[in-house]
Amino acid sequence: MKDILTGEDIETLYKMVQIKGGKRIDKFRTTDIKRALRFHRWYVKRYREGLLMEILPQKKRYNWKEKSVDYTFE
């Protein structure tokens, strides 16, 4: 995925989530979109219900005290 502001390639995390009774249950997470879609297709065939897909981009955080860079998915 490309970052809108800088135009550089960033990693994304694809999460499959089930919402049941007001609770969020994580079912699957990966950085590969094809693998996420394959899992969703299998899950729908098996359980006959869909999942919500969340797309979380990787963000860069600079820790000024330690002068280091951390990467997290948010």
mmCIF file of the N, C-alpha and C atoms, coordinates in Angstrom:
data_MODEL
# 
_entry.id   MODEL 
# 
loop_
_atom_site.group_PDB 
_atom_site.id 
_atom_site.type_symbol 
_atom_site.label_atom_id 
_atom_site.label_alt_id 
_atom_site.label_comp_id 
_atom_site.label_asym_id 
_atom_site.label_entity_id 
_atom_site.label_seq_id 
_atom_site.pdbx_PDB_ins_code 
_atom_site.Cartn_x 
_atom_site.Cartn_y 
_atom_site.Cartn_z 
_atom_site.occupancy 
_atom_site.B_iso_or_equiv 
_atom_site.pdbx_formal_charge 
_atom_site.auth_seq_id 
_atom_site.auth_comp_id 
_atom_site.auth_asym_id 
_atom_site.auth_atom_id 
_atom_site.pdbx_PDB_model_num 
ATOM 1   N N  . MET A 1 1  ? 0.849   -1.162  0.000  1.00 0.00 ? 1  MET A N  1 
ATOM 2   C CA . MET A 1 1  ? 0.000   0.000   0.000  1.00 0.00 ? 1  MET A CA 1 
ATOM 3   C C  . MET A 1 1  ? 0.900   1.232   0.000  1.00 0.00 ? 1  MET A C  1 
ATOM 4   N N  . LYS A 1 2  ? 0.483   2.271   -0.688 1.00 0.00 ? 2  LYS A N  1 
ATOM 5   C CA . LYS A 1 2  ? 1.263   3.496   -0.750 1.00 0.00 ? 2  LYS A CA 1 
ATOM 6   C C  . LYS A 1 2  ? 0.716   4.511   0.243  1.00 0.00 ? 2  LYS A C  1 
ATOM 7   N N  . ASP A 1 3  ? 1.624   5.221   0.896  1.00 0.00 ? 3  ASP A N  1 
ATOM 8   C CA . ASP A 1 3  ? 1.251   6.287   1.808  1.00 0.00 ? 3  ASP A CA 1 
ATOM 9   C C  . ASP A 1 3  ? 0.787   7.494   0.995  1.00 0.00 ? 3  ASP A C  1 
ATOM 10  N N  . ILE A 1 4  ? -0.302  8.103   1.396  1.00 0.00 ? 4  ILE A N  1 
ATOM 11  C CA . ILE A 1 4  ? -0.875  9.225   0.648  1.00 0.00 ? 4  ILE A CA 1 
ATOM 12  C C  . ILE A 1 4  ? 0.029   10.448  0.702  1.00 0.00 ? 4  ILE A C  1 
ATOM 13  N N  . LEU A 1 5  ? 0.583   10.728  1.852  1.00 0.00 ? 5  LEU A N  1 
ATOM 14  C CA . LEU A 1 5  ? 1.371   11.945  2.008  1.00 0.00 ? 5  LEU A CA 1 
ATOM 15  C C  . LEU A 1 5  ? 2.764   11.840  1.388  1.00 0.00 ? 5  LEU A C  1 
ATOM 16  N N  . THR A 1 6  ? 3.471   10.738  1.641  1.00 0.00 ? 6  THR A N  1 
ATOM 17  C CA . THR A 1 6  ? 4.851   10.631  1.174  1.00 0.00 ? 6  THR A CA 1 
ATOM 18  C C  . THR A 1 6  ? 5.002   9.849   -0.119 1.00 0.00 ? 6  THR A C  1 
ATOM 19  N N  . GLY A 1 7  ? 4.051   8.992   -0.449 1.00 0.00 ? 7  GLY A N  1 
ATOM 20  C CA . GLY A 1 7  ? 4.132   8.201   -1.663 1.00 0.00 ? 7  GLY A CA 1 
ATOM 21  C C  . GLY A 1 7  ? 5.003   6.964   -1.546 1.00 0.00 ? 7  GLY A C  1 
ATOM 22  N N  . GLU A 1 8  ? 5.503   6.656   -0.359 1.00 0.00 ? 8  GLU A N  1 
ATOM 23  C CA . GLU A 1 8  ? 6.349   5.483   -0.190 1.00 0.00 ? 8  GLU A CA 1 
ATOM 24  C C  . GLU A 1 8  ? 5.504   4.263   0.150  1.00 0.00 ? 8  GLU A C  1 
ATOM 25  N N  . ASP A 1 9  ? 6.036   3.093   -0.118 1.00 0.00 ? 9  ASP A N  1 
ATOM 26  C CA . ASP A 1 9  ? 5.336   1.850   0.190  1.00 0.00 ? 9  ASP A CA 1 
ATOM 27  C C  . ASP A 1 9  ? 5.394   1.589   1.693  1.00 0.00 ? 9  ASP A C  1 
ATOM 28  N N  . ILE A 1 10 ? 4.243   1.270   2.267  1.00 0.00 ? 10 ILE A N  1 
ATOM 29  C CA . ILE A 1 10 ? 4.178   0.912   3.683  1.00 0.00 ? 10 ILE A CA 1 
ATOM 30  C C  . ILE A 1 10 ? 3.458   -0.419  3.808  1.00 0.00 ? 10 ILE A C  1 
ATOM 31  N N  . GLU A 1 11 ? 3.764   -1.144  4.865  1.00 0.00 ? 11 GLU A N  1 
ATOM 32  C CA . GLU A 1 11 ? 3.080   -2.403  5.105  1.00 0.00 ? 11 GLU A CA 1 
ATOM 33  C C  . GLU A 1 11 ? 1.738   -2.141  5.742  1.00 0.00 ? 11 GLU A C  1 
ATOM 34  N N  . THR A 1 12 ? 0.813   -3.039  5.486  1.00 0.00 ? 12 THR A N  1 
ATOM 35  C CA . THR A 1 12 ? -0.503  -2.948  6.104  1.00 0.00 ? 12 THR A CA 1 
ATOM 36  C C  . THR A 1 12 ? -0.830  -4.280  6.752  1.00 0.00 ? 12 THR A C  1 
ATOM 37  N N  . LEU A 1 13 ? -1.615  -4.211  7.793  1.00 0.00 ? 13 LEU A N  1 
ATOM 38  C CA . LEU A 1 13 ? -2.060  -5.406  8.488  1.00 0.00 ? 13 LEU A CA 1 
ATOM 39  C C  . LEU A 1 13 ? -3.537  -5.582  8.192  1.00 0.00 ? 13 LEU A C  1 
ATOM 40  N N  . TYR A 1 14 ? -3.904  -6.744  7.698  1.00 0.00 ? 14 TYR A N  1 
ATOM 41  C CA . TYR A 1 14 ? -5.294  -7.055  7.402  1.00 0.00 ? 14 TYR A CA 1 
ATOM 42  C C  . TYR A 1 14 ? -5.814  -7.954  8.505  1.00 0.00 ? 14 TYR A C  1 
ATOM 43  N N  . LYS A 1 15 ? -6.849  -7.485  9.218  1.00 0.00 ? 15 LYS A N  1 
ATOM 44  C CA . LYS A 1 15 ? -7.421  -8.249  10.319 1.00 0.00 ? 15 LYS A CA 1 
ATOM 45  C C  . LYS A 1 15 ? -8.841  -8.645  9.975  1.00 0.00 ? 15 LYS A C  1 
ATOM 46  N N  . MET A 1 16 ? -9.173  -9.901  10.232 1.00 0.00 ? 16 MET A N  1 
ATOM 47  C CA . MET A 1 16 ? -10.537 -10.387 10.083 1.00 0.00 ? 16 MET A CA 1 
ATOM 48  C C  . MET A 1 16 ? -11.142 -10.458 11.480 1.00 0.00 ? 16 MET A C  1 
ATOM 49  N N  . VAL A 1 17 ? -12.264 -9.771  11.655 1.00 0.00 ? 17 VAL A N  1 
ATOM 50  C CA . VAL A 1 17 ? -12.874 -9.631  12.972 1.00 0.00 ? 17 VAL A CA 1 
ATOM 51  C C  . VAL A 1 17 ? -14.331 -10.067 12.897 1.00 0.00 ? 17 VAL A C  1 
ATOM 52  N N  . GLN A 1 18 ? -14.781 -10.779 13.920 1.00 0.00 ? 18 GLN A N  1 
ATOM 53  C CA . GLN A 1 18 ? -16.188 -11.144 14.052 1.00 0.00 ? 18 GLN A CA 1 
ATOM 54  C C  . GLN A 1 18 ? -16.773 -10.318 15.180 1.00 0.00 ? 18 GLN A C  1 
ATOM 55  N N  . ILE A 1 19 ? -17.929 -9.726  14.933 1.00 0.00 ? 19 ILE A N  1 
ATOM 56  C CA . ILE A 1 19 ? -18.626 -8.980  15.976 1.00 0.00 ? 19 ILE A CA 1 
ATOM 57  C C  . ILE A 1 19 ? -19.847 -9.798  16.366 1.00 0.00 ? 19 ILE A C  1 
ATOM 58  N N  . LYS A 1 20 ? -19.847 -10.244 17.614 1.00 0.00 ? 20 LYS A N  1 
ATOM 59  C CA . LYS A 1 20 ? -20.913 -11.119 18.081 1.00 0.00 ? 20 LYS A CA 1 
ATOM 60  C C  . LYS A 1 20 ? -21.323 -10.678 19.480 1.00 0.00 ? 20 LYS A C  1 
ATOM 61  N N  . GLY A 1 21 ? -22.547 -10.280 19.631 1.00 0.00 ? 21 GLY A N  1 
ATOM 62  C CA . GLY A 1 21 ? -23.033 -9.848  20.940 1.00 0.00 ? 21 GLY A CA 1 
ATOM 63  C C  . GLY A 1 21 ? -22.353 -8.585  21.429 1.00 0.00 ? 21 GLY A C  1 
ATOM 64  N N  . GLY A 1 22 ? -21.942 -7.713  20.523 1.00 0.00 ? 22 GLY A N  1 
ATOM 65  C CA . GLY A 1 22 ? -21.277 -6.476  20.897 1.00 0.00 ? 22 GLY A CA 1 
ATOM 66  C C  . GLY A 1 22 ? -19.803 -6.639  21.231 1.00 0.00 ? 22 GLY A C  1 
ATOM 67  N N  . LYS A 1 23 ? -19.254 -7.840  21.066 1.00 0.00 ? 23 LYS A N  1 
ATOM 68  C CA . LYS A 1 23 ? -17.837 -8.088  21.344 1.00 0.00 ? 23 LYS A CA 1 
ATOM 69  C C  . LYS A 1 23 ? -17.098 -8.332  20.037 1.00 0.00 ? 23 LYS A C  1 
ATOM 70  N N  . ARG A 1 24 ? -15.862 -7.879  19.997 1.00 0.00 ? 24 ARG A N  1 
ATOM 71  C CA . ARG A 1 24 ? -15.015 -8.072  18.826 1.00 0.00 ? 24 ARG A CA 1 
ATOM 72  C C  . ARG A 1 24 ? -14.114 -9.274  19.074 1.00 0.00 ? 24 ARG A C  1 
ATOM 73  N N  . ILE A 1 25 ? -14.163 -10.228 18.166 1.00 0.00 ? 25 ILE A N  1 
ATOM 74  C CA . ILE A 1 25 ? -13.345 -11.425 18.278 1.00 0.00 ? 25 ILE A CA 1 
ATOM 75  C C  . ILE A 1 25 ? -12.414 -11.464 17.071 1.00 0.00 ? 25 ILE A C  1 
ATOM 76  N N  . ASP A 1 26 ? -11.102 -11.403 17.303 1.00 0.00 ? 26 ASP A N  1 
ATOM 77  C CA . ASP A 1 26 ? -10.137 -11.473 16.217 1.00 0.00 ? 26 ASP A CA 1 
ATOM 78  C C  . ASP A 1 26 ? -10.043 -12.909 15.725 1.00 0.00 ? 26 ASP A C  1 
ATOM 79  N N  . LYS A 1 27 ? -10.232 -13.093 14.427 1.00 0.00 ? 27 LYS A N  1 
ATOM 80  C CA . LYS A 1 27 ? -10.176 -14.419 13.839 1.00 0.00 ? 27 LYS A CA 1 
ATOM 81  C C  . LYS A 1 27 ? -8.880  -14.676 13.097 1.00 0.00 ? 27 LYS A C  1 
ATOM 82  N N  . PHE A 1 28 ? -8.356  -13.659 12.418 1.00 0.00 ? 28 PHE A N  1 
ATOM 83  C CA . PHE A 1 28 ? -7.202  -13.872 11.558 1.00 0.00 ? 28 PHE A CA 1 
ATOM 84  C C  . PHE A 1 28 ? -6.520  -12.543 11.312 1.00 0.00 ? 28 PHE A C  1 
ATOM 85  N N  . ARG A 1 29 ? -5.200  -12.547 11.183 1.00 0.00 ? 29 ARG A N  1 
ATOM 86  C CA . ARG A 1 29 ? -4.463  -11.338 10.813 1.00 0.00 ? 29 ARG A CA 1 
ATOM 87  C C  . ARG A 1 29 ? -3.244  -11.717 9.993  1.00 0.00 ? 29 ARG A C  1 
ATOM 88  N N  . THR A 1 30 ? -2.977  -10.907 8.972  1.00 0.00 ? 30 THR A N  1 
ATOM 89  C CA . THR A 1 30 ? -1.850  -11.147 8.094  1.00 0.00 ? 30 THR A CA 1 
ATOM 90  C C  . THR A 1 30 ? -1.479  -9.854  7.376  1.00 0.00 ? 30 THR A C  1 
ATOM 91  N N  . THR A 1 31 ? -0.313  -9.839  6.757  1.00 0.00 ? 31 THR A N  1 
ATOM 92  C CA . THR A 1 31 ? 0.095   -8.681  5.968  1.00 0.00 ? 31 THR A CA 1 
ATOM 93  C C  . THR A 1 31 ? -0.097  -8.931  4.479  1.00 0.00 ? 31 THR A C  1 
ATOM 94  N N  . ASP A 1 32 ? -0.596  -10.103 4.095  1.00 0.00 ? 32 ASP A N  1 
ATOM 95  C CA . ASP A 1 32 ? -0.806  -10.458 2.694  1.00 0.00 ? 32 ASP A CA 1 
ATOM 96  C C  . ASP A 1 32 ? -2.300  -10.409 2.378  1.00 0.00 ? 32 ASP A C  1 
ATOM 97  N N  . ILE A 1 33 ? -2.691  -9.577  1.413  1.00 0.00 ? 33 ILE A N  1 
ATOM 98  C CA . ILE A 1 33 ? -4.105  -9.404  1.081  1.00 0.00 ? 33 ILE A CA 1 
ATOM 99  C C  . ILE A 1 33 ? -4.690  -10.665 0.453  1.00 0.00 ? 33 ILE A C  1 
ATOM 100 N N  . LYS A 1 34 ? -3.928  -11.355 -0.369 1.00 0.00 ? 34 LYS A N  1 
ATOM 101 C CA . LYS A 1 34 ? -4.446  -12.570 -1.006 1.00 0.00 ? 34 LYS A CA 1 
ATOM 102 C C  . LYS A 1 34 ? -4.738  -13.653 0.030  1.00 0.00 ? 34 LYS A C  1 
ATOM 103 N N  . ARG A 1 35 ? -3.869  -13.758 1.009  1.00 0.00 ? 35 ARG A N  1 
ATOM 104 C CA . ARG A 1 35 ? -4.083  -14.747 2.072  1.00 0.00 ? 35 ARG A CA 1 
ATOM 105 C C  . ARG A 1 35 ? -5.307  -14.394 2.917  1.00 0.00 ? 35 ARG A C  1 
ATOM 106 N N  . ALA A 1 36 ? -5.518  -13.108 3.166  1.00 0.00 ? 36 ALA A N  1 
ATOM 107 C CA . ALA A 1 36 ? -6.675  -12.674 3.948  1.00 0.00 ? 36 ALA A CA 1 
ATOM 108 C C  . ALA A 1 36 ? -7.971  -12.966 3.198  1.00 0.00 ? 36 ALA A C  1 
ATOM 109 N N  . LEU A 1 37 ? -7.989  -12.701 1.893  1.00 0.00 ? 37 LEU A N  1 
ATOM 110 C CA . LEU A 1 37 ? -9.200  -12.967 1.108  1.00 0.00 ? 37 LEU A CA 1 
ATOM 111 C C  . LEU A 1 37 ? -9.467  -14.462 0.973  1.00 0.00 ? 37 LEU A C  1 
ATOM 112 N N  . ARG A 1 38 ? -8.399  -15.258 0.873  1.00 0.00 ? 38 ARG A N  1 
ATOM 113 C CA . ARG A 1 38 ? -8.562  -16.707 0.813  1.00 0.00 ? 38 ARG A CA 1 
ATOM 114 C C  . ARG A 1 38 ? -9.139  -17.237 2.124  1.00 0.00 ? 38 ARG A C  1 
ATOM 115 N N  . PHE A 1 39 ? -8.666  -16.695 3.254  1.00 0.00 ? 39 PHE A N  1 
ATOM 116 C CA . PHE A 1 39 ? -9.208  -17.110 4.548  1.00 0.00 ? 39 PHE A CA 1 
ATOM 117 C C  . PHE A 1 39 ? -10.673 -16.729 4.655  1.00 0.00 ? 39 PHE A C  1 
ATOM 118 N N  . HIS A 1 40 ? -11.039 -15.523 4.195  1.00 0.00 ? 40 HIS A N  1 
ATOM 119 C CA . HIS A 1 40 ? -12.427 -15.087 4.278  1.00 0.00 ? 40 HIS A CA 1 
ATOM 120 C C  . HIS A 1 40 ? -13.331 -15.978 3.423  1.00 0.00 ? 40 HIS A C  1 
ATOM 121 N N  . ARG A 1 41 ? -12.869 -16.332 2.232  1.00 0.00 ? 41 ARG A N  1 
ATOM 122 C CA . ARG A 1 41 ? -13.656 -17.212 1.360  1.00 0.00 ? 41 ARG A CA 1 
ATOM 123 C C  . ARG A 1 41 ? -13.870 -18.569 2.029  1.00 0.00 ? 41 ARG A C  1 
ATOM 124 N N  . TRP A 1 42 ? -12.813 -19.125 2.638  1.00 0.00 ? 42 TRP A N  1 
ATOM 125 C CA . TRP A 1 42 ? -12.934 -20.401 3.329  1.00 0.00 ? 42 TRP A CA 1 
ATOM 126 C C  . TRP A 1 42 ? -13.882 -20.291 4.521  1.00 0.00 ? 42 TRP A C  1 
ATOM 127 N N  . TYR A 1 43 ? -13.785 -19.206 5.294  1.00 0.00 ? 43 TYR A N  1 
ATOM 128 C CA . TYR A 1 43 ? -14.603 -19.033 6.488  1.00 0.00 ? 43 TYR A CA 1 
ATOM 129 C C  . TYR A 1 43 ? -16.088 -18.923 6.126  1.00 0.00 ? 43 TYR A C  1 
ATOM 130 N N  . VAL A 1 44 ? -16.384 -18.204 5.044  1.00 0.00 ? 44 VAL A N  1 
ATOM 131 C CA . VAL A 1 44 ? -17.780 -18.054 4.616  1.00 0.00 ? 44 VAL A CA 1 
ATOM 132 C C  . VAL A 1 44 ? -18.339 -19.389 4.154  1.00 0.00 ? 44 VAL A C  1 
ATOM 133 N N  . LYS A 1 45 ? -17.542 -20.175 3.426  1.00 0.00 ? 45 LYS A N  1 
ATOM 134 C CA . LYS A 1 45 ? -18.010 -21.492 2.993  1.00 0.00 ? 45 LYS A CA 1 
ATOM 135 C C  . LYS A 1 45 ? -18.268 -22.401 4.187  1.00 0.00 ? 45 LYS A C  1 
ATOM 136 N N  . ARG A 1 46 ? -17.378 -22.350 5.158  1.00 0.00 ? 46 ARG A N  1 
ATOM 137 C CA . ARG A 1 46 ? -17.461 -23.263 6.302  1.00 0.00 ? 46 ARG A CA 1 
ATOM 138 C C  . ARG A 1 46 ? -18.586 -22.895 7.277  1.00 0.00 ? 46 ARG A C  1 
ATOM 139 N N  . TYR A 1 47 ? -18.667 -21.613 7.676  1.00 0.00 ? 47 TYR A N  1 
ATOM 140 C CA . TYR A 1 47 ? -19.582 -21.209 8.735  1.00 0.00 ? 47 TYR A CA 1 
ATOM 141 C C  . TYR A 1 47 ? -20.801 -20.442 8.248  1.00 0.00 ? 47 TYR A C  1 
ATOM 142 N N  . ARG A 1 48 ? -20.849 -20.092 6.959  1.00 0.00 ? 48 ARG A N  1 
ATOM 143 C CA . ARG A 1 48 ? -21.975 -19.374 6.361  1.00 0.00 ? 48 ARG A CA 1 
ATOM 144 C C  . ARG A 1 48 ? -22.267 -18.038 7.046  1.00 0.00 ? 48 ARG A C  1 
ATOM 145 N N  . GLU A 1 49 ? -21.226 -17.341 7.414  1.00 0.00 ? 49 GLU A N  1 
ATOM 146 C CA . GLU A 1 49 ? -21.343 -15.982 7.949  1.00 0.00 ? 49 GLU A CA 1 
ATOM 147 C C  . GLU A 1 49 ? -20.077 -15.212 7.595  1.00 0.00 ? 49 GLU A C  1 
ATOM 148 N N  . GLY A 1 50 ? -20.227 -13.930 7.410  1.00 0.00 ? 50 GLY A N  1 
ATOM 149 C CA . GLY A 1 50 ? -19.109 -13.105 6.978  1.00 0.00 ? 50 GLY A CA 1 
ATOM 150 C C  . GLY A 1 50 ? -18.313 -12.524 8.139  1.00 0.00 ? 50 GLY A C  1 
ATOM 151 N N  . LEU A 1 51 ? -17.178 -11.947 7.814  1.00 0.00 ? 51 LEU A N  1 
ATOM 152 C CA . LEU A 1 51 ? -16.313 -11.298 8.784  1.00 0.00 ? 51 LEU A CA 1 
ATOM 153 C C  . LEU A 1 51 ? -16.061 -9.866  8.335  1.00 0.00 ? 51 LEU A C  1 
ATOM 154 N N  . LEU A 1 52 ? -15.704 -9.032  9.267  1.00 0.00 ? 52 LEU A N  1 
ATOM 155 C CA . LEU A 1 52 ? -15.337 -7.652  8.995  1.00 0.00 ? 52 LEU A CA 1 
ATOM 156 C C  . LEU A 1 52 ? -13.828 -7.593  8.772  1.00 0.00 ? 52 LEU A C  1 
ATOM 157 N N  . MET A 1 53 ? -13.416 -6.914  7.698  1.00 0.00 ? 53 MET A N  1 
ATOM 158 C CA . MET A 1 53 ? -11.976 -6.776  7.440  1.00 0.00 ? 53 MET A CA 1 
ATOM 159 C C  . MET A 1 53 ? -11.532 -5.379  7.822  1.00 0.00 ? 53 MET A C  1 
ATOM 160 N N  . GLU A 1 54 ? -10.512 -5.301  8.664  1.00 0.00 ? 54 GLU A N  1 
ATOM 161 C CA . GLU A 1 54 ? -9.912  -4.022  9.035  1.00 0.00 ? 54 GLU A CA 1 
ATOM 162 C C  . GLU A 1 54 ? -8.562  -3.921  8.348  1.00 0.00 ? 54 GLU A C  1 
ATOM 163 N N  . ILE A 1 55 ? -8.264  -2.750  7.817  1.00 0.00 ? 55 ILE A N  1 
ATOM 164 C CA . ILE A 1 55 ? -6.985  -2.507  7.166  1.00 0.00 ? 55 ILE A CA 1 
ATOM 165 C C  . ILE A 1 55 ? -6.240  -1.480  8.004  1.00 0.00 ? 55 ILE A C  1 
ATOM 166 N N  . LEU A 1 56 ? -5.145  -1.906  8.621  1.00 0.00 ? 56 LEU A N  1 
ATOM 167 C CA . LEU A 1 56 ? -4.373  -1.046  9.511  1.00 0.00 ? 56 LEU A CA 1 
ATOM 168 C C  . LEU A 1 56 ? -3.010  -0.745  8.900  1.00 0.00 ? 56 LEU A C  1 
ATOM 169 N N  . PRO A 1 57 ? -2.733  0.515   8.584  1.00 0.00 ? 57 PRO A N  1 
ATOM 170 C CA . PRO A 1 57 ? -1.415  0.845   8.023  1.00 0.00 ? 57 PRO A CA 1 
ATOM 171 C C  . PRO A 1 57 ? -0.339  0.855   9.113  1.00 0.00 ? 57 PRO A C  1 
ATOM 172 N N  . GLN A 1 58 ? 0.887   0.642   8.684  1.00 0.00 ? 58 GLN A N  1 
ATOM 173 C CA . GLN A 1 58 ? 2.012   0.667   9.605  1.00 0.00 ? 58 GLN A CA 1 
ATOM 174 C C  . GLN A 1 58 ? 2.421   2.123   9.827  1.00 0.00 ? 58 GLN A C  1 
ATOM 175 N N  . LYS A 1 59 ? 2.561   2.495   11.086 1.00 0.00 ? 59 LYS A N  1 
ATOM 176 C CA . LYS A 1 59 ? 2.945   3.865   11.411 1.00 0.00 ? 59 LYS A CA 1 
ATOM 177 C C  . LYS A 1 59 ? 4.318   3.886   12.052 1.00 0.00 ? 59 LYS A C  1 
ATOM 178 N N  . LYS A 1 60 ? 5.030   4.948   11.772 1.00 0.00 ? 60 LYS A N  1 
ATOM 179 C CA . LYS A 1 60 ? 6.374   5.118   12.298 1.00 0.00 ? 60 LYS A CA 1 
ATOM 180 C C  . LYS A 1 60 ? 6.312   6.081   13.480 1.00 0.00 ? 60 LYS A C  1 
ATOM 181 N N  . ARG A 1 61 ? 6.851   5.664   14.625 1.00 0.00 ? 61 ARG A N  1 
ATOM 182 C CA . ARG A 1 61 ? 6.907   6.508   15.812 1.00 0.00 ? 61 ARG A CA 1 
ATOM 183 C C  . ARG A 1 61 ? 8.361   6.765   16.169 1.00 0.00 ? 61 ARG A C  1 
ATOM 184 N N  . TYR A 1 62 ? 8.659   8.014   16.434 1.00 0.00 ? 62 TYR A N  1 
ATOM 185 C CA . TYR A 1 62 ? 10.019  8.374   16.829 1.00 0.00 ? 62 TYR A CA 1 
ATOM 186 C C  . TYR A 1 62 ? 10.033  8.615   18.325 1.00 0.00 ? 62 TYR A C  1 
ATOM 187 N N  . ASN A 1 63 ? 10.873  7.895   19.053 1.00 0.00 ? 63 ASN A N  1 
ATOM 188 C CA . ASN A 1 63 ? 11.033  8.057   20.489 1.00 0.00 ? 63 ASN A CA 1 
ATOM 189 C C  . ASN A 1 63 ? 12.225  8.995   20.704 1.00 0.00 ? 63 ASN A C  1 
ATOM 190 N N  . TRP A 1 64 ? 11.943  10.226  21.058 1.00 0.00 ? 64 TRP A N  1 
ATOM 191 C CA . TRP A 1 64 ? 13.000  11.235  21.156 1.00 0.00 ? 64 TRP A CA 1 
ATOM 192 C C  . TRP A 1 64 ? 13.903  11.029  22.356 1.00 0.00 ? 64 TRP A C  1 
ATOM 193 N N  . LYS A 1 65 ? 13.424  10.342  23.406 1.00 0.00 ? 65 LYS A N  1 
ATOM 194 C CA . LYS A 1 65 ? 14.284  10.092  24.569 1.00 0.00 ? 65 LYS A CA 1 
ATOM 195 C C  . LYS A 1 65 ? 15.372  9.071   24.246 1.00 0.00 ? 65 LYS A C  1 
ATOM 196 N N  . GLU A 1 66 ? 14.976  8.003   23.573 1.00 0.00 ? 66 GLU A N  1 
ATOM 197 C CA . GLU A 1 66 ? 15.935  6.960   23.231 1.00 0.00 ? 66 GLU A CA 1 
ATOM 198 C C  . GLU A 1 66 ? 16.514  7.129   21.836 1.00 0.00 ? 66 GLU A C  1 
ATOM 199 N N  . LYS A 1 67 ? 15.988  8.093   21.108 1.00 0.00 ? 67 LYS A N  1 
ATOM 200 C CA . LYS A 1 67 ? 16.413  8.359   19.731 1.00 0.00 ? 67 LYS A CA 1 
ATOM 201 C C  . LYS A 1 67 ? 16.326  7.106   18.861 1.00 0.00 ? 67 LYS A C  1 
ATOM 202 N N  . SER A 1 68 ? 15.149  6.486   18.900 1.00 0.00 ? 68 SER A N  1 
ATOM 203 C CA . SER A 1 68 ? 14.927  5.284   18.108 1.00 0.00 ? 68 SER A CA 1 
ATOM 204 C C  . SER A 1 68 ? 13.580  5.404   17.391 1.00 0.00 ? 68 SER A C  1 
ATOM 205 N N  . VAL A 1 69 ? 13.388  4.578   16.408 1.00 0.00 ? 69 VAL A N  1 
ATOM 206 C CA . VAL A 1 69 ? 12.170  4.557   15.616 1.00 0.00 ? 69 VAL A CA 1 
ATOM 207 C C  . VAL A 1 69 ? 11.471  3.224   15.839 1.00 0.00 ? 69 VAL A C  1 
ATOM 208 N N  . ASP A 1 70 ? 10.191  3.265   16.173 1.00 0.00 ? 70 ASP A N  1 
ATOM 209 C CA . ASP A 1 70 ? 9.378   2.063   16.344 1.00 0.00 ? 70 ASP A CA 1 
ATOM 210 C C  . ASP A 1 70 ? 8.306   2.038   15.256 1.00 0.00 ? 70 ASP A C  1 
ATOM 211 N N  . TYR A 1 71 ? 7.986   0.853   14.757 1.00 0.00 ? 71 TYR A N  1 
ATOM 212 C CA . TYR A 1 71 ? 6.924   0.684   13.786 1.00 0.00 ? 71 TYR A CA 1 
ATOM 213 C C  . TYR A 1 71 ? 5.793   -0.100  14.426 1.00 0.00 ? 71 TYR A C  1 
ATOM 214 N N  . THR A 1 72 ? 4.567   0.436   14.348 1.00 0.00 ? 72 THR A N  1 
ATOM 215 C CA . THR A 1 72 ? 3.401   -0.237  14.912 1.00 0.00 ? 72 THR A CA 1 
ATOM 216 C C  . THR A 1 72 ? 2.251   -0.162  13.912 1.00 0.00 ? 72 THR A C  1 
ATOM 217 N N  . PHE A 1 73 ? 1.318   -1.056  14.071 1.00 0.00 ? 73 PHE A N  1 
ATOM 218 C CA . PHE A 1 73 ? 0.089   -1.045  13.272 1.00 0.00 ? 73 PHE A CA 1 
ATOM 219 C C  . PHE A 1 73 ? -1.001  -0.405  14.106 1.00 0.00 ? 73 PHE A C  1 
ATOM 220 N N  . GLU A 1 74 ? -1.617  0.625   13.591 1.00 0.00 ? 74 GLU A N  1 
ATOM 221 C CA . GLU A 1 74 ? -2.689  1.311   14.318 1.00 0.00 ? 74 GLU A CA 1 
ATOM 222 C C  . GLU A 1 74 ? -3.885  1.498   13.441 1.00 0.00 ? 74 GLU A C  1 
# 
